[in-house]
């Protein structure tokens, strides 16, 4: 988890198409 | 590959899977085709090319790392919206994205590539290989452009491109997968959906075999990117640590 902190965050947070 | 018969999947299920993957692709493709058309594929002017060429090597590397990282974030969203991906264990989600996200960026490049002028959408305009001279990776840049050109020649629809992207992303032969069988099933279903859509679109011209050959070309491009990064880091170790996007370092910095 520590080594891939950012990927974990991106996988956790829900991004709507609008945000994209 | 392990003797398991490929999953029996109905046409309706394949159509549904194709729809889900295609929808995710269009929601996360970063540049809509319409946007690009409005931009009427405007090429860099000579003085703009020269301004990129005169950038210090580490500045151009940083700019490209930022652009690649932006594109990769859209690929992460592409994966998240595909049924099954978020059901994988977190380890495998990370493994597949770490190994496959740049490959999908290279696949997507053909969407923003102008074969006529051998230019790609970069930093707001269309740039040719010469704009990237400052990187000191001419051979890799040439291969990346050649790959995009070869993808354009296949004239894939967005749906076909989406399915090929998902097929590459769900590669079950990635190292460190914990639930390889589950990923293998996803890849097989995606392969069946791609086959189904290609048949539906009367693409009998051996395009599926051509796409299979692209898989090894993608691996090679990504390996060469890693090699170039290592060579660059040997000369500019601090630049990467202090000026490159954290996600880029996390994905490629090992």
Boltz contact constraints between the chains, C-beta under 6 A:
constraints:
  - contact:
      token1: [A, 4]
      token2: [B, 94]
      max_distance: 6.0
  - contact:
      token1: [A, 4]
      token2: [B, 250]
      max_distance: 6.0
  - contact:
      token1: [A, 6]
      token2: [B, 246]
      max_distance: 6.0
  - contact:
      token1: [A, 6]
      token2: [B, 247]
      max_distance: 6.0
  - contact:
      token1: [A, 6]
      token2: [B, 250]
      max_distance: 6.0
  - contact:
      token1: [A, 7]
      token2: [B, 94]
      max_distance: 6.0
  - contact:
      token1: [A, 10]
      token2: [B, 76]
      max_distance: 6.0
  - contact:
      token1: [A, 11]
      token2: [B, 93]
      max_distance: 6.0
  - contact:
      token1: [A, 15]
      token2: [B, 77]
      max_distance: 6.0
  - contact:
      token1: [A, 17]
      token2: [B, 27]
      max_distance: 6.0
  - contact:
      token1: [A, 20]
      token2: [B, 28]
      max_distance: 6.0
